[in-house]
Amino acid sequence: MQQKSFVFLNFRNNLGYLQQTPHVKNLSSTRTIYHNYIPPYAKDIKVKNYSDYRIYLFIIIFSSLLRLIKVLPSIIVVLPISPILIALSIILIIRGFKRYTIYNILVNTPVSKIHIATYGLNKVKGRFIPYGSQPLKTPISGQDCIYYSISIWYTYLKSDGRSSYWVSNFVDGFSAGIPALFTDGTGFLAVDLEKTPNIEVRTNIIEIIPNNLQDHKIKLSNFNDAKRISDEILPYIKYNENNNAQANLSYIKNYEFIIGDSITGNLKEYVLFDELRDSILSNKSGVKIHLWKYERQNHLYLVEQYIPINEDYTIIGGFADTGEIINMKPVKVTVPDMSTGILWLSITKIFGREFIVGAAFDIFFGIVILILAILFLIEILL
């Protein structure tokens, strides 16, 4: 049985994030006039993304170097490669301690109020509210929100001869947003969703299964099949959106729709296959599918992601004064924290666990690489 390598999948997906995830569009539609009032001292603060795509790059480089050692004579390869491995290990160890430091900062930062928050690191809790318009409703679940994204994803198992891994390909989709502010009752925030690399959203996952009837035979064997199915389903959802109606998927003939459990995820990242699969396998519809059989088939998923207005969000970052007032309360705008570059939106968590786990992983992997590099040198010198 081929070993599945999720390293390559995650690495490629995060590279996709760097190029801009295709299902995230129209975030500019959530902007208000207050987004233009960023003071000069806050305009040059850079946002930093702490996603784990770098660690996958290190693993790929490390694996390639080990394979090179096995192929070529060790005396030729180990001497120049060992310094590279040592450098990689040092980078990982330093990165791990840096992540641990940020973890401590996040944990020890108390929840503040908007009216006293500054452009240093702050943590505030509140809700999004529409600004000058009515709330949006998500086309499928009918939830009130300020932004939503509808997308279709095609997943399949790909092999490179030595290992196999799942690939999630974006097929098509659309999105919409309305001008919105964030408030905790003491003030208002103009949140820059375009600049924010971590936006936790509610995610509804629905698997699309073609019914191969006599007059409608279609297989899900490649991306073109997925695009044909998408072209049949998305126009119906888009039509209902244009008419402010909730789409009833049962009206779409020739397809079965299996509704999975609702999850949370980062809007700015690809939806990975394991998230799609686990949502469906743990669904409440009573459909039971053997995991081994499920993972040997191609799949098509309809994904609805949205930023709700009826749930509390926690925003971590810096807040700059705009000098504007609404109902005698100050209006501020979100900017990255000056020291860490953090600007995050979270519903259920503060991303602290990811930092401590990532820190431990970086340090452990860095030490392992360092030990191996030293052993290689000792072997050659002796």
N, C-alpha and C positions, 0 to 999 in steps of 0.2 A: 504494500500500500504506500502510495506517495505521501510524503510528509507535507502538510500544508504550512506555508510560510506566510504568516500574517504580517511579518516585518515589511515585506515589499509592498503589500497592500496599504498599510498605514503610511509608509513613507511616500508612496505615490499620491495618496489622498491628501496628505499634508502639503505636498508640492502643489497640488491643485488649489489648496487654500491660498498659497502664496500668489498664485496667478489670478485669484478671485473665484470663489465657488460659483458655478453658473446658475444655481437655483436662487441665489441671493441677489435680487434686483429691486429697484424702486425704493431703496432705503432713504433716498433723498426726499421722498414724498412725506416723510415724517418730520422734516425740518420746519421750524417756525422762524419768524423774523428775529427772534432772540438768539438764534444760532450765529447771526452775523455780528454779535456784540462781544466777541472774544477780545479781551484787552491785550495790548501788545506784549505784555510780559508773559502771557500764557500761550502765544501762538507758536512758539518754537519748541514747545515741550513735545518730545517724540513718544509715541505709544510703542510698547514692546509686547510681543506675542510670546508667551511662555509655553506654547504647545510643544509636544515631545518629538517633533519631526527631526530634530537634530540627533537625538539618540539613535534613531533608526539609520541615519546616515553613518554614524559611527559604527554601528553593528555591521552594516553592509561593507564598509571599508575594512573592518577587522576581519570579516569572513573572507573577503577577497585576498587579503594578505596571507591568511592561513593557507588558503588553497594554493597561492603562489609558492609558498614554502614547500608544500608537498610535491609540486611539479618540478621546480628547479633545484639544483644542488644547493644545499643549505648554506655552505660557506659563501656562495655568491649572493644569496638573497637575505640571509638573516642579519648580516652586518648593517646594510642600509635600512632594512625594515625595522629593526629593533628601536632605533631612535624615533621612528614614526609612531610605533606603538607606545613608547614612553610619552611622547607628546600628546597622543590621544588620551592616555590615562590621566595625565595631569589636567588636561582640559575638562575631562569628565568629573574628576574629583573637585576641582575648583567650582564647576557648575553645580555640583551636588551641594556643596556648602553654601553657595549663594542661594539656591532654592530653599535650603533649610532656614537661612536667615530671613528670607521673604515670608516663609511660613510663620515664623515667630512674630513678624511684624503684623501679618494679617490676623492672627489669633488674638494678639494683644491690643489691636485697634478697637476701641469701643464704638458702638453705634452712636452717631452724632445727629444733629439736626441741620437741615439745609440752611437756615438763617445764620448759623454760626460757623458753617463749614468753610474751609479755605482751600487754596490750591495745593496744599500738601495732601498726604494720604488721608482720606476720609471714608467712612462707611455709614451710609444712610439707608433707611428703609421707608418705602412708600409705594405709591401706585401711579401708573400712567393714566393720564386723562386726555381726552380729545381737546384740541385747541381750535375753536371756531368751526367745528363740524360734528356730525353725528358719528358714533362709533361704527367701525366696520364689523361685519359678521363673517366669520369664516365660511367659505362656500359649502363645506361638507358637514362639519359638526355644529355650525350655527352659533359659535361662541363670539361674544363681544371682544374686540381687540383693536389695536392701533396699527397692526401690521400682520400680514400673513403671506405665506409662500406655499403654492401648490406645485408639486414636482412628481415626476415619474422616474423610477430608477430600475435599470436592468442589471441583474446580477448573474454571474456565471463563474464556473471554476476554470481557471486558466493554468496551463502547465508550461514550464520552460524546459522540460526534459529531466531535471533533477528534483524539482519540487513543484507543488501546485499551490495555488492561492486564489482566494475569492476576489473578484473585481466588481466594484459598483460603478456603473456608468450612468450619468445623467442623460435622460432621453429628451425631456421637454418639460415646460412648466410656465407658470406665470405668478405674479405677486402684486400686492397692492398695499399702500399705506396711507395714513392721514396725518396731518400736523398734530403733534402731541407734546405735552409737557409732563414732567414727573413732579409729584408733590408728596410731602409728608405732613402737610397742614401748617408748617411754619414758613414755607417758601416754595419756590418753583425752580425746576431744573430744565434747561434745554439740553437733552441728551443727544450726543453725536453718535448715532448708530452706525454711520459709515466708518468712523474711525475706531469704533470699539471692536476688538478682536474676539471677545468672549461675550456672546449674548445667549443666555440660557432661555429656551423657548419650550412651550408645550408642543409635543409631536404626536400626531396620530398616524398610524401606519396601517395600510390596507393592501392585502395581496390581491392582485388581479389574475384570475385563472380563466383562460379561454375555454368555452364549451364547444367542442368540435362537433357541431351538429351537421346535418346533411347539407344544409345550405350555407353553412358558415364554418369552413374548415381552416384553421390557422394554427400553426405550431410556433412555439417560442424557442426557436433554435439559434437565432442570431439577433444582432442589433436592429436590422431592418424589420424583423417581425415585431420587435418591441416598439419601433417607431410607428408601424402601421396600427398597432393597438392603441398607442397613445393618441394618434390622430383621430381615432373613433371616440375616445373617452373624454379628452380634454375639452373639445368644443362644447360638449353638453354641459360640463361644469362651468365653463366660461360663459355660456349663454345664461345660465341661472344667476351667475354673479352679476352680469350686466343688468339683470332684472330684479336684483336685490332679493333673490329667492335662494333657499337652501336646496342643494342638489340631492335628489333621491337616487342613489346609485342602483336601486332595484329596478328603475325604469330603463337602465341600459341593458339591452338584450345581448345574448350570446356570451355573457361573462358572469362569472361568479366572483363575489367580493368577500374576502375573509377579513374581518376587522380584528386587528391586534390590540394589545394593551397600549394605553397611552403612556408615553415616556417623556423625559426631558432630554434635551441635547443642545449642543452649541450650534446656533444658526449658521455660524461662519465656517463650519467644517462639513465635510462630506458625511452622509449617513452611512455607516459601515454595515457590511453584510450581517455581522453577528447581532447588531442592534435590530435590524430588520427581521432577521430570522427569529430571534428570541421573543420579539413582540408578538409575532404570529403564533409561535409554538406555545406561548403562555396565554393565548387569548381565551376569552370567556365563552366562545361560541360552541365549545364542546368538540371541536374538530381535533382529532388526535392523529399525529403524523410521526412516523418513526424518523428519528434524527438522521440516521445513516441514509435513508431513502431521500429525505428532504434535501440533503446536501449534495446529492448527485443529479439534481435537476436545475435547470435555469429558472429564474423567478423574475416577476415583474411586480413592482410595488408602487402604490400611490401614497405619497407622503404629504401631509398637511402640517405645517408648522406655523405658530402664531405667538404674538406677544399679547397676553390677555390684559384687560383693564380691571378685572375683578380679583386679582391676586397680588399679594405683596411681592415686591422686588427689592433686592438689596443691590445698591450701586457702590462700587469701590473705585476710588480714583480721586482726582482733584476737582475742585469746583471754583471757577473764577467769577468774580462779580461782573455783572453787565451794567449796573447803575439803573436798571429798569425796575419798575414796581407793578404788581398786579394785586388789586384789593389790599393795598397797604402792606404787601409782603414782597420781599426781594426776589428777583429773578436772577438765577445764576446759570452758567453753562458748564458742562462737563469737559474736563481736560485730563490728560494723563497725569498721574502723580509724578512730581518732579524727580524723586529719587529712584523709584522702581519702574516708572513708565506704565503702571497698571491702570487699566480702565475696563471694568467688568460689570456685567449685569447678571444677576443670579436670582432664581426663584427659590430653589430648595437648598442651596449650599453656598459656601463661600470659597470653594475651590481649595480649601486648606488641605484636605486629604490628598488631593492630587499632588500638591507640592511636597508633602512629607514622603509619600511613596516614591515620587520622582527623584527626590534628593537621595533617598536610600539606594535606589536603583543605580543612579549615576555614580555614587561613591563606590558601591559594590563592584559594578562593572569596571570602573576605572582601576580599582585595586587588582582585579583579576587580570586585566590587560597588562598592568605594570609587572605583576609577578611573572606572567608568561614571557614578557620581553626580557626580563632579567634572566630567566631560565634559558632562553635562547642564547643570550650572550655567554652565559657560563658554559653551556654545551659547546659552543664554538671555541672559546678560549681554552677549554680543557682538552 
